[in-house]
Amino acid sequence: MSRFENSAIETIVKHGAEELGIVLPRDAGAAFSSYYSFLMQHGRYMNLTAISGKEDVAHSHFLDSIALLKTRDFKGMRVIDVGSGAGFPGIPLKIADPSIDLTLLDSTGKRVGFLSELCSILDINAYCIHARAEESAHSDNMRESYDIVVSRAVARLNVLCELCLPFARVGGVFIAMKGVDSTRETTEASNAIKVLGARLQGCVDYKVPETDIVHRAVIISKTSQTPENYPRRFARIQKIPL
């Protein structure tokens, strides 16, 4: 990658963060540049992202991820990114706020290998776990242990809730990254939210800087412990969603 491309990534992210009102650490620009380079080297053949090009990656991945910092205070929080894939939104959040205690969870070994190597390159301290969410959520050291659960996965919200809410501590939140057309999906998930011991706190729509793209963060508060029988096996979750 040329110095120009590296500089372009840093400039886009810096200006975008300023538009969001986020003050990035001094070395964040260089970290995002290294992230972009590593993603372009490995992402295509590992099927990590269909998006390429510095502008598109900076806007659609990096800035879209760190925009979550405007929805809640992440400082010093224990955060888990469920179905992390190429590391979005978890790693950009960690770059933007190094105080986050980050766990990256994915069910695919190759992706977890990518995440582990990426964290090493970026000198990021994060737990990279290769496991299925519906199994990890029953582990004593992970169940109801996180202040904030985030997910950018493409599953419908009622499915995501069953996979993600068991990780959140009582008083914590689950933030699902969705499109602005997700109102019906959010309504559809109302029973799942109630059964799993939570309530819909609200939805925050935000514009991705320097684009016309508007996305939505669906914020769900954990109000009581999730019943022990959830999450169920994934096949059951898919077949009979809550």
Secondary structure by P-SEA (a helix, b strand, c coil): ccaaaaaaaaaaaaaaaaaaccccccaaaaaaaaaaaaaaaccccccccccccaaaaaacccccccccccccccccccccccccccccccaaaaaaccccbbbbbbccaaaaaaaaaaaaaaccbbbbbbccaaaaaacccccccccbbbbcccccaaaaaaaccccccccbbbbbbbcccaaaaaaaaaaaaaaacccccbbbbbccccccbbbbbbbbbbcccccccccccaaaaaaccc
